[in-house]
Amino acid sequence: MADIKIIPLNPRSKNITEGRSRAPNRSMYYAMGYQEGDFKKPMVGVANGHSTITPCNSGLQRLADAAVAGIEEAGGNAQVFGTPTISDGMAMGTEGMKYSLVSREVISDCVETCVQGQWMDGVVVIGGCDKNMPGGLMGMLRANVPAIYVYGGTILPGHYKGKDLNIVSVFEAVGENAAGRMTDEDLLQIERRAIPGTGSCGGMYTANTMSSAFEALGISLPWSSTMANPHDEKANSARESARVLIEAIKKDIKPRDIVTRKSIENAVAVIMAIGGSTNAVLHFLAIAHAAGVEWTIDDFERVRRKTPVLCDLKPSGQYLAVDLHRAGGIPQVMKMLLVAGLLHGDCITITGQTIAEVLKDVPDAPRADQDVIRPIGQPMYPQGHLAILKGNLSTEGCVAKITGLKNPAMTGPARVFDDEQSALAAILEGQIKPGDVMVLRYLGPKGGPGMPEMLAPTSALIGAGLGESVGLITDGRFSGGTWGMVVGHVAPEAAVGGTIALIHEGDSITIDSNHLKLELNVPEAEIARRRAAWKAPAPRYVRGVQAKFAFNACSASQGAVLDNY
C-alpha cells in the first residue's frame, strides 16, 4: 500500500454561484424551491440509508430528518440522496449473503458519485447495517469534502425467560434445537422475541464495532456510536452532527485530515479493547486504501500485542452495546487507553478538537458500579483478540478471533466443504465430531464471490456444544456475532489457487493462535504435486455486480477492494 497515489481533486467552489456553476445550474435549483439567498449557503449532502429492508435501517428516516433540520438551522442547504443496504442477518446462509460485501462497494460508489456529481460542499452519511459504515466512509474519503458519519444506533435487547436476546441468540438456538438441547417452542419464542424493534444488531458485532471505531477515528461525534436507535438522544445527535459539519465546512476539515495512520491506529486499539468484529480488519484495510494511508494486515497484529481487551461484550462476553453506553461508552474506553499511552491524543476530529481535548473531562478510570468496562489493570485479556495468523495455509495472513477460548490451539483432521450449505448440514446432522477442523473454501472475494459470512455454521457449532472443540477455517468471512475456534479471511483464497484449495479430507491441520500459525501438515512435495494438478473453477457469475466484483476484487489481505490497480 506504500505506493498508493491519490489524485488531487479539482478545487471546489464554496457555493453554487462560484467555480464551475452557471445560470442553467441555478434554474434546476429554483425548480426545487430555492431562493436567491440560498445560493450563498453551503450545499450539504445527506446520504440517507433508510430502507424497510432491515430493522438496522428502518429507523433512519427520523435521523435524516433531524440532520436536514440541523443543516438548515446552521445555515446550509440539505440535498438528500439514497444509499442501498443488504441485511446480513436476513441474507445469512443464502446466496444473498454474497451481495453483502459487494454492497460496501456500491455504497461507497453512491456517496462518491452524488457528492462529486452534484459538487457538494459537505456530506452527512447516515447508515445502520454492517457495510453501511465502511462503504460510507470510503465514499467520504474519495470525495474528500468535509463529512461526518451518523450511525443509526444499536437495537434494544429482546427478552425471554429472564434472558436478554439478540440476533445471534436465534442462530445459536437453531444449533441447540438441532442437537436436542432446546424445545421447538423455546426456539419459536426466541425467534419471535430476539429483535424487538429498530436498530443494528445489539452485541459488539460488526455494525457496533465499526460505529465505535468511527467515533475513535473522530469522524463521528463522541458518545454517538453506542446510542440506541429508538432513543431521543440518537435523533438529537444526528441534528448536532449536522451543525458540527457546517462548522467543519467553514474550517475546511476534510476526511483525509482526520483519517490518518495515527487515527487508524487509535481506531484499531479501540476495536481490540472492546472485543470487536473480525470484519474490522477487512474494512480498515479498505478504508486505509481509500484514504491513501499506508496500513497493512501486520499492523493489526502490532496493535493487538500492546492493547488489552477491556470490555465484557457479546459475542464471547456478557453485555450488549446499550450496556456499554450506560457504563461510559467509547469515550471512557478511549480515555483509559489514552492515559495508558495507547492512543494518539493529538489526532484531529470533525469537531476541530483533538482526541485529547475531546476526552479532557472523561474520568481516567471506569465507574466502580459497573463491570462492562474493566479497569486497565484488570482486563478481560492482556492482549487483543484479533490475531493475524500466517503459515503455509495462509501466506498473506488470516484472522482468528481468540476471545472466550480456553485453549486457542488445536491440531485435527480436515473436514472439507466447498460451500456453506453442505457444511451446515453436516453440523446439524451430527457428522462433525470434537477435534475436527472444518474447511469452508471457495468463499473468498473472488470465489464466493463476495466473501459471505459464516454465522450459520459457526452458531450451529456453538449451539451443538462444539464451539471450543471443533476448528473452522475459511477464505470467507465471519459475522461479528461469531466466536469459537474460527479462522477467516484465509489468503490467498481457494479460487486463485491458495493452499486452502489443496486440502484433502482427513489432512492434518494446525490452528495455533499462541504462535500465530495456520499450517497444513502435509509434505511440501505433496503440496506442490497437488498445486500442479489444481485447476481454477469456472466463475459462478458472468454478468452483473457479482461478476464485476469477482473480476476486480483484490485479496482479503488487502481489504478486497475493487480499485487496487
C-alpha positions as CSV (number, residue, x, y, z in Angstrom):
1,M,0.0,0.0,0.0
2,A,3.0,2.3,0.2
3,D,2.8,3.1,-3.5
4,I,-0.8,4.4,-3.4
5,K,-1.2,7.6,-5.3
6,I,-4.2,9.8,-4.5
7,I,-5.0,12.1,-7.4
8,P,-5.9,15.5,-6.0
9,L,-9.5,16.7,-6.7
10,N,-10.1,19.9,-8.6
11,P,-10.6,23.0,-6.3
12,R,-14.2,23.1,-5.1
13,S,-16.5,26.1,-5.1
14,K,-17.7,27.4,-1.8
15,N,-21.2,28.0,-3.1
16,I,-23.2,27.3,-6.2
17,T,-22.5,30.7,-7.8
18,E,-18.7,30.3,-7.9
19,G,-16.4,27.9,-9.8
20,R,-17.9,25.8,-12.5
21,S,-21.6,26.6,-11.8
22,R,-23.5,28.7,-14.3
23,A,-27.1,30.0,-14.7
24,P,-28.6,26.8,-16.1
25,N,-27.5,25.1,-12.8
26,R,-29.4,27.6,-10.8
27,S,-32.5,27.1,-12.8
28,M,-32.7,23.5,-11.7
29,Y,-32.5,24.6,-8.0
30,Y,-35.2,27.1,-8.5
31,A,-37.4,24.2,-9.5
32,M,-37.0,22.8,-6.1
33,G,-37.9,25.9,-4.2
34,Y,-34.6,27.6,-3.8
35,Q,-34.5,31.4,-3.3
36,E,-31.7,33.8,-4.3
37,G,-30.1,33.8,-0.9
38,D,-29.8,30.0,-0.9
39,F,-27.0,30.1,-3.4
40,K,-24.7,31.7,-0.9
41,K,-25.1,28.8,1.5
42,P,-23.1,25.6,1.5
43,M,-24.8,22.7,-0.3
44,V,-24.7,19.7,2.0
45,G,-25.5,16.2,1.0
46,V,-27.4,13.8,3.3
47,A,-26.7,10.2,2.3
48,N,-29.7,8.5,3.7
49,G,-29.5,4.8,4.2
50,H,-33.1,4.4,5.3
51,S,-35.0,1.4,4.0
52,T,-37.5,-1.1,5.2
53,I,-35.3,-4.0,4.2
54,T,-33.9,-4.4,7.7
55,P,-34.5,-3.1,11.2
56,C,-30.9,-1.8,11.2
57,N,-32.0,0.8,8.6
58,S,-35.8,1.1,9.1
59,G,-35.3,3.7,11.9
60,L,-33.0,6.0,9.9
61,Q,-35.6,8.4,8.3
62,R,-36.1,10.4,11.5
63,L,-32.3,10.7,11.8
64,A,-32.2,12.0,8.2
65,D,-35.0,14.4,9.0
66,A,-33.1,15.6,12.1
67,A,-29.9,16.1,10.0
68,V,-31.7,18.1,7.4
69,A,-33.2,20.3,10.2
70,G,-29.7,20.7,11.7
71,I,-28.2,21.7,8.3
72,E,-30.9,24.3,7.7
73,E,-30.7,25.7,11.2
74,A,-26.9,26.1,10.8
75,G,-27.2,27.9,7.5
76,G,-26.8,25.2,4.9
77,N,-29.0,23.7,2.2
78,A,-29.6,20.0,2.5
79,Q,-29.6,17.7,-0.5
80,V,-30.9,14.2,0.3
81,F,-29.9,11.2,-1.7
82,G,-30.3,7.5,-1.0
83,T,-27.8,4.6,-0.5
84,P,-28.7,0.9,-0.6
85,T,-28.2,-1.7,2.1
86,I,-28.2,-5.5,2.4
87,S,-29.3,-7.1,5.7
88,D,-26.6,-9.5,6.7
89,G,-28.8,-11.1,9.3
90,M,-31.6,-11.8,6.8
91,A,-29.3,-12.9,4.0
92,M,-27.1,-15.1,6.2
93,G,-26.8,-18.7,4.9
94,T,-28.3,-17.8,1.5
95,E,-26.9,-16.8,-1.9
96,G,-28.0,-13.3,-1.0
97,M,-25.2,-13.1,1.6
98,K,-22.7,-12.9,-1.3
99,Y,-24.1,-9.4,-2.0
100,S,-23.2,-8.1,1.4
101,L,-19.6,-7.2,0.8
102,V,-20.5,-6.1,-2.7
103,S,-22.8,-3.6,-1.1
104,R,-19.9,-1.9,0.7
105,E,-18.5,-1.0,-2.7
106,V,-21.9,0.1,-4.1
107,I,-22.5,2.3,-1.1
108,S,-19.1,3.9,-1.5
109,D,-19.7,4.5,-5.2
110,C,-23.1,6.1,-4.4
111,V,-21.6,8.5,-1.9
112,E,-18.6,9.5,-4.1
113,T,-20.9,9.8,-7.2
114,C,-23.5,12.0,-5.7
115,V,-21.1,14.3,-3.8
116,Q,-18.8,14.7,-6.8
117,G,-21.5,14.8,-9.4
118,Q,-23.5,17.4,-7.6
119,W,-20.4,19.3,-6.4
120,M,-21.5,19.3,-2.8
121,D,-19.6,21.3,-0.1
122,G,-20.0,18.6,2.5
123,V,-21.9,15.4,3.4
124,V,-23.6,13.7,6.3
125,V,-23.7,10.0,5.8
126,I,-26.3,8.0,7.8
127,G,-26.3,4.2,7.9
128,G,-27.1,1.3,10.1
129,C,-26.3,-2.2,8.9
130,D,-22.7,-3.5,8.7
131,K,-21.5,-2.4,5.3
132,N,-23.2,1.0,5.5
133,M,-20.3,2.3,7.6
134,P,-17.1,1.2,5.7
135,G,-18.9,1.9,2.4
136,G,-20.0,5.3,3.6
137,L,-16.6,6.3,4.9
138,M,-14.8,5.0,1.8
139,G,-17.0,7.3,-0.3
140,M,-16.4,10.2,2.0
141,L,-12.6,9.7,1.7
142,R,-12.7,9.5,-2.1
143,A,-14.8,12.7,-2.4
144,N,-12.8,14.3,0.5
145,V,-15.1,17.2,1.2
146,P,-16.0,17.9,4.9
147,A,-18.0,15.0,6.1
148,I,-19.4,13.4,9.2
149,Y,-20.8,9.9,9.9
150,V,-24.1,9.4,11.7
151,Y,-24.6,5.9,12.9
152,G,-28.2,4.7,13.0
153,G,-27.8,3.3,16.5
154,T,-28.0,-0.1,18.2
155,I,-31.1,-2.2,18.8
156,L,-32.5,-2.7,22.3
157,P,-32.4,-6.3,23.6
158,G,-35.2,-8.7,23.4
159,H,-36.2,-10.8,26.4
160,Y,-37.3,-14.4,27.1
161,K,-37.3,-16.4,30.3
162,G,-35.3,-13.8,32.1
163,K,-32.5,-13.5,29.5
164,D,-31.6,-10.7,27.1
165,L,-31.8,-11.8,23.5
166,N,-30.2,-10.5,20.2
167,I,-29.8,-11.8,16.7
168,V,-27.1,-14.3,17.5
169,S,-29.4,-15.9,20.1
170,V,-31.6,-17.1,17.2
171,F,-28.7,-18.7,15.2
172,E,-27.4,-20.4,18.3
173,A,-30.9,-21.6,19.3
174,V,-31.1,-23.3,15.9
175,G,-28.0,-25.3,16.7
176,E,-29.3,-26.1,20.2
177,N,-32.6,-27.3,18.8
178,A,-30.9,-29.5,16.2
179,A,-28.7,-31.0,18.9
180,G,-31.8,-31.8,21.1
181,R,-30.8,-29.3,23.7
182,M,-33.8,-26.9,23.1
183,T,-37.5,-27.4,22.5
184,D,-39.3,-26.3,19.4
185,E,-41.4,-24.0,21.4
186,D,-38.4,-22.2,23.0
187,L,-36.8,-21.9,19.6
188,L,-40.0,-20.3,18.2
189,Q,-40.3,-17.8,21.2
190,I,-36.6,-16.8,20.8
191,E,-37.1,-16.2,17.1
192,R,-40.2,-14.0,17.8
193,R,-38.7,-12.0,20.6
194,A,-35.0,-11.6,19.8
195,I,-35.4,-8.4,17.7
196,P,-37.9,-6.1,19.4
197,G,-37.6,-3.0,17.2
198,T,-35.3,-0.8,15.1
199,G,-31.6,-0.6,15.3
200,S,-28.5,-2.6,14.4
201,C,-27.6,-6.0,16.0
202,G,-27.0,-5.4,19.7
203,G,-23.7,-7.0,20.6
204,M,-20.2,-5.9,19.7
205,Y,-20.8,-7.3,16.3
206,T,-19.7,-5.6,13.0
207,A,-22.1,-2.6,13.0
208,N,-21.4,-1.6,16.6
209,T,-17.7,-2.4,16.1
210,M,-17.5,-0.1,13.1
211,S,-19.5,2.7,14.7
212,S,-17.2,2.6,17.8
213,A,-14.2,2.7,15.5
214,F,-15.6,5.7,13.7
215,E,-16.0,7.5,17.0
216,A,-12.4,6.6,17.8
217,L,-11.3,8.0,14.4
218,G,-13.0,11.3,15.1
219,I,-15.3,11.1,12.1
220,S,-18.4,10.7,14.4
221,L,-19.5,12.6,17.5
222,P,-18.4,11.5,21.0
223,W,-20.8,9.0,22.6
224,S,-22.8,8.7,19.4
225,S,-21.7,5.1,18.5
226,T,-23.4,3.2,21.3
227,M,-26.7,5.1,21.5
228,A,-29.9,3.1,20.8
229,N,-31.9,3.9,17.7
230,P,-35.3,4.3,19.4
231,H,-34.0,6.8,22.0
232,D,-34.4,10.6,21.5
233,E,-30.7,11.2,22.1
234,K,-29.9,9.5,18.8
235,A,-32.0,12.0,16.8
236,N,-30.6,14.8,18.8
237,S,-27.1,13.6,18.0
238,A,-27.9,13.5,14.3
239,R,-29.1,17.1,14.5
240,E,-25.9,18.1,16.3
241,S,-23.8,16.2,13.8
242,A,-25.2,18.4,11.0
243,R,-24.4,21.6,13.0
244,V,-20.9,20.4,13.6
245,L,-20.5,19.6,9.9
246,I,-21.4,23.1,8.9
247,E,-18.6,24.4,11.2
248,A,-16.2,21.8,9.6
249,I,-17.1,23.2,6.2
250,K,-16.2,26.7,7.4
251,K,-12.9,25.4,8.8
252,D,-12.3,23.2,5.8
253,I,-11.7,20.0,7.9
254,K,-11.8,17.1,5.4
255,P,-11.9,13.3,5.9
256,R,-8.3,12.8,4.9
257,D,-7.3,15.3,7.5
258,I,-9.0,13.1,10.1
259,V,-8.3,9.6,8.8
260,T,-4.5,9.2,9.1
261,R,-2.2,6.4,10.1
262,K,-2.2,7.6,13.7
263,S,-6.0,7.8,13.8
264,I,-6.4,4.4,12.2
265,E,-4.1,3.1,14.9
266,N,-6.4,4.7,17.5
267,A,-9.4,3.1,15.9
268,V,-7.8,-0.4,15.9
269,A,-6.7,0.0,19.5
270,V,-10.4,0.7,20.4
271,I,-11.5,-2.3,18.3
272,M,-9.1,-4.5,20.3
273,A,-10.2,-3.0,23.7
274,I,-13.9,-3.6,23.0
275,G,-13.5,-7.1,21.6
276,G,-14.7,-6.1,18.1
277,S,-15.5,-8.0,14.9
278,T,-13.1,-9.7,12.6
279,N,-14.7,-7.7,9.8
280,A,-13.0,-4.6,11.1
281,V,-9.7,-6.0,9.8
282,L,-11.0,-6.3,6.2
283,H,-12.8,-2.9,6.4
284,F,-9.9,-0.9,7.8
285,L,-7.6,-2.2,5.1
286,A,-10.2,-0.9,2.6
287,I,-10.6,2.4,4.5
288,A,-6.8,2.9,4.6
289,H,-6.7,2.3,0.9
290,A,-9.4,4.9,0.2
291,A,-7.5,7.4,2.4
292,G,-4.2,6.7,0.8
293,V,-2.7,5.7,4.2
294,E,-0.1,3.0,4.5
295,W,-1.6,0.3,6.7
296,T,-1.2,-3.5,6.3
297,I,-2.6,-6.6,7.9
298,D,0.6,-6.9,10.0
299,D,-0.2,-3.5,11.7
300,F,-3.3,-5.1,13.3
301,E,-1.0,-7.7,15.0
302,R,1.3,-4.9,16.1
303,V,-1.5,-3.0,17.8
304,R,-3.1,-6.2,19.2
305,R,0.0,-7.2,21.1
306,K,0.1,-4.0,23.2
307,T,-3.7,-3.5,23.7
308,P,-5.7,-5.2,26.4
309,V,-9.4,-6.3,26.0
310,L,-11.2,-4.1,28.5
311,C,-14.9,-4.8,27.7
312,D,-17.0,-7.8,28.6
313,L,-19.2,-7.7,25.5
314,K,-21.0,-10.3,23.3
315,P,-20.5,-12.4,21.4
316,S,-17.9,-14.0,23.7
317,G,-18.8,-11.9,26.7
318,Q,-21.9,-10.9,28.7
319,Y,-23.1,-7.5,27.7
320,L,-24.6,-5.5,24.8
321,A,-23.8,-2.1,23.3
322,V,-26.6,-0.4,25.3
323,D,-24.8,-1.6,28.5
324,L,-21.5,-0.2,27.3
325,H,-23.3,3.1,26.6
326,R,-24.6,3.3,30.2
327,A,-21.2,2.4,31.5
328,G,-19.5,5.4,29.9
329,G,-19.4,4.4,26.2
330,I,-16.4,4.7,23.8
331,P,-15.1,7.9,25.4
332,Q,-14.5,6.0,28.7
333,V,-12.6,3.3,26.9
334,M,-10.6,5.8,24.9
335,K,-9.7,7.8,28.0
336,M,-8.3,4.7,29.6
337,L,-6.2,3.9,26.6
338,L,-5.0,7.5,26.3
339,V,-3.9,7.6,29.9
340,A,-2.1,4.3,29.3
341,G,-0.2,5.7,26.3
342,L,-2.1,3.6,23.9
343,L,-3.8,6.4,21.9
344,H,-2.5,9.3,19.9
345,G,-4.2,12.3,21.6
346,D,-3.1,14.8,19.0
347,C,-5.3,13.4,16.2
348,I,-7.8,16.0,14.9
349,T,-11.6,15.2,15.0
350,I,-14.5,16.5,12.9
351,T,-15.3,19.0,15.8
352,G,-11.9,20.7,15.3
353,Q,-10.8,19.5,18.7
354,T,-8.0,16.9,19.2
355,I,-8.8,13.5,20.7
356,A,-7.1,14.7,24.0
357,E,-9.3,17.8,24.1
358,V,-12.5,15.7,23.4
359,L,-11.6,13.4,26.3
360,K,-10.4,16.0,28.7
361,D,-13.3,15.7,31.2
362,V,-13.8,12.0,30.9
363,P,-12.7,10.1,34.1
364,D,-9.4,8.3,33.9
365,A,-10.9,5.1,35.2
366,P,-14.3,3.4,34.8
367,R,-17.0,3.7,37.4
368,A,-17.0,1.1,40.2
369,D,-20.7,0.4,39.9
370,Q,-20.4,-1.4,36.6
371,D,-18.4,-4.3,35.2
372,V,-18.9,-3.8,31.5
373,I,-15.6,-1.8,31.2
374,R,-12.8,-3.3,33.3
375,P,-10.0,-1.3,34.9
376,I,-6.9,-1.2,32.7
377,G,-5.0,-3.2,35.3
378,Q,-7.7,-5.9,35.4
379,P,-8.5,-6.5,31.7
380,M,-10.6,-9.3,30.3
381,Y,-7.4,-10.4,28.4
382,P,-3.9,-8.8,28.5
383,Q,-3.7,-8.6,24.7
384,G,-6.2,-8.0,21.9
385,H,-8.4,-10.7,20.5
386,L,-8.0,-10.4,16.7
387,A,-4.8,-12.4,15.9
388,I,-3.2,-12.4,12.5
389,L,-2.0,-16.0,11.7
390,K,0.3,-17.0,8.9
391,G,1.8,-20.2,7.7
392,N,1.7,-22.4,4.6
393,L,-2.1,-22.3,4.7
394,S,-2.2,-18.5,4.6
395,T,1.0,-16.9,3.5
396,E,-0.7,-13.5,3.2
397,G,-2.3,-13.8,6.6
398,C,-5.8,-14.6,8.1
399,V,-7.8,-13.5,11.1
400,A,-8.5,-15.5,14.3
401,K,-10.9,-14.3,17.0
402,I,-9.4,-15.8,20.2
403,T,-11.5,-14.3,23.0
404,G,-13.5,-16.7,25.1
405,L,-11.3,-19.7,24.3
406,K,-9.7,-21.8,26.9
407,N,-7.1,-23.1,24.5
408,P,-6.6,-21.2,21.2
409,A,-4.6,-24.0,19.6
410,M,-5.5,-27.4,18.1
411,T,-4.5,-30.0,15.5
412,G,-7.1,-32.2,13.8
413,P,-8.3,-33.9,10.7
414,A,-9.7,-31.7,7.9
415,R,-13.4,-31.9,7.1
416,V,-13.6,-30.2,3.7
417,F,-16.6,-28.4,2.2
418,D,-16.7,-26.3,-1.0
419,D,-19.9,-24.4,0.1
420,E,-21.5,-23.2,3.3
421,Q,-24.8,-25.2,2.9
422,S,-23.2,-28.6,2.9
423,A,-21.1,-27.7,5.9
424,L,-24.1,-26.5,7.9
425,A,-26.0,-29.7,7.0
426,A,-23.1,-31.8,8.3
427,I,-23.2,-30.0,11.6
428,L,-26.9,-30.2,12.1
429,E,-26.9,-33.9,11.1
430,G,-24.2,-34.7,13.8
431,Q,-21.4,-35.6,11.3
432,I,-18.9,-33.2,12.8
433,K,-17.0,-34.5,15.9
434,P,-14.8,-32.9,18.6
435,G,-11.3,-32.5,17.3
436,D,-12.3,-32.0,13.6
437,V,-11.2,-28.9,11.7
438,M,-13.8,-27.8,9.2
439,V,-12.6,-26.2,6.0
440,L,-15.0,-24.0,4.1
441,R,-13.5,-22.8,0.9
442,Y,-14.2,-21.1,-2.5
443,L,-15.9,-18.5,-0.4
444,G,-13.4,-15.7,-0.8
445,P,-13.7,-12.3,-2.6
446,K,-13.4,-13.9,-6.0
447,G,-14.6,-17.4,-5.2
448,G,-17.8,-16.7,-3.3
449,P,-17.9,-14.3,-4.9
450,G,-18.3,-11.6,-2.3
451,M,-16.8,-13.3,0.7
452,P,-20.0,-14.3,2.5
453,E,-20.2,-14.6,6.3
454,M,-20.4,-18.0,8.1
455,L,-22.6,-17.2,11.0
456,A,-25.0,-20.1,10.4
457,P,-22.4,-22.9,10.7
458,T,-20.4,-21.2,13.5
459,S,-23.5,-20.6,15.5
460,A,-24.6,-24.2,14.9
461,L,-21.3,-25.4,16.3
462,I,-21.9,-23.2,19.4
463,G,-25.4,-24.5,19.7
464,A,-24.3,-28.1,19.4
465,G,-21.7,-27.6,22.2
466,L,-18.7,-27.8,19.7
467,G,-17.6,-24.2,19.8
468,E,-14.3,-24.9,21.5
469,S,-13.6,-28.5,20.3
470,V,-14.1,-28.0,16.6
471,G,-12.0,-25.7,14.4
472,L,-13.2,-23.9,11.4
473,I,-11.1,-22.2,8.7
474,T,-12.5,-20.4,5.7
475,D,-11.4,-17.9,2.9
476,G,-14.8,-16.3,3.6
477,R,-15.7,-14.1,6.5
478,F,-17.4,-14.4,9.8
479,S,-20.3,-12.4,11.3
480,G,-19.3,-10.1,14.1
481,G,-21.5,-12.4,16.2
482,T,-19.2,-15.3,15.7
483,W,-16.9,-16.8,18.3
484,G,-15.2,-20.1,18.8
485,M,-12.1,-21.8,17.3
486,V,-12.6,-20.0,14.0
487,V,-10.2,-18.5,11.4
488,G,-11.3,-16.4,8.5
489,H,-10.1,-14.3,5.6
490,V,-7.6,-17.1,4.7
491,A,-5.4,-15.6,1.9
492,P,-4.6,-16.4,-0.9
493,E,-8.1,-17.8,-1.3
494,A,-9.0,-21.1,-2.9
495,A,-10.3,-19.5,-6.2
496,V,-6.8,-18.2,-7.0
497,G,-5.1,-21.5,-6.1
498,G,-4.3,-20.7,-2.5
499,T,-3.2,-23.7,-0.3
500,I,-6.7,-23.9,1.2
501,A,-7.8,-25.2,-2.2
502,L,-5.3,-28.1,-2.0
503,I,-6.6,-29.6,1.3
504,H,-7.9,-33.2,1.2
505,E,-10.4,-34.8,3.5
506,G,-8.5,-36.1,6.6
507,D,-5.4,-34.0,6.2
508,S,-3.9,-32.8,9.5
509,I,-4.3,-29.0,10.1
510,T,-2.9,-27.0,12.9
511,I,-4.5,-23.8,14.2
512,D,-2.2,-22.2,16.8
513,S,-3.1,-18.7,17.9
514,N,-0.4,-18.8,20.6
515,H,2.3,-19.0,17.9
516,L,0.3,-17.2,15.2
517,K,0.4,-20.2,12.9
518,L,-2.0,-21.8,10.4
519,E,-0.4,-24.9,8.9
520,L,-1.4,-27.8,6.6
521,N,0.7,-30.7,7.9
522,V,1.5,-32.2,4.6
523,P,4.9,-32.5,3.0
524,E,5.9,-29.6,0.7
525,A,6.5,-32.0,-2.2
526,E,2.9,-33.3,-1.9
527,I,1.5,-29.8,-1.7
528,A,3.5,-28.9,-4.9
529,R,2.1,-32.0,-6.6
530,R,-1.5,-31.0,-5.7
531,R,-0.9,-27.4,-6.8
532,A,0.4,-28.6,-10.2
533,A,-2.8,-30.6,-10.7
534,W,-5.2,-27.9,-9.5
535,K,-7.5,-26.2,-11.9
536,A,-9.4,-23.0,-11.3
537,P,-13.2,-23.5,-11.2
538,A,-15.4,-21.7,-13.7
539,P,-16.8,-18.3,-12.5
540,R,-20.1,-18.6,-10.6
541,Y,-21.3,-15.4,-12.2
542,V,-20.5,-14.0,-15.6
543,R,-22.7,-10.9,-15.6
544,G,-23.8,-8.2,-13.2
545,V,-22.3,-6.9,-9.9
546,Q,-21.1,-10.3,-8.7
547,A,-19.2,-10.8,-11.9
548,K,-17.7,-7.3,-11.7
549,F,-16.8,-7.9,-8.0
550,A,-15.2,-11.2,-8.7
551,F,-13.1,-9.9,-11.6
552,N,-11.9,-6.7,-9.8
553,A,-11.6,-7.7,-6.1
554,C,-8.1,-8.0,-4.7
555,S,-7.1,-10.3,-1.8
556,A,-8.8,-10.1,1.6
557,S,-5.3,-9.3,3.0
558,Q,-5.6,-6.0,1.1
559,G,-9.2,-5.3,2.0
560,A,-10.9,-6.9,-1.0
561,V,-11.2,-3.5,-2.6
562,L,-12.0,-3.1,-6.3
563,D,-9.6,-0.3,-7.3
564,N,-6.3,-1.6,-6.1
565,Y,-4.7,-1.3,-9.6
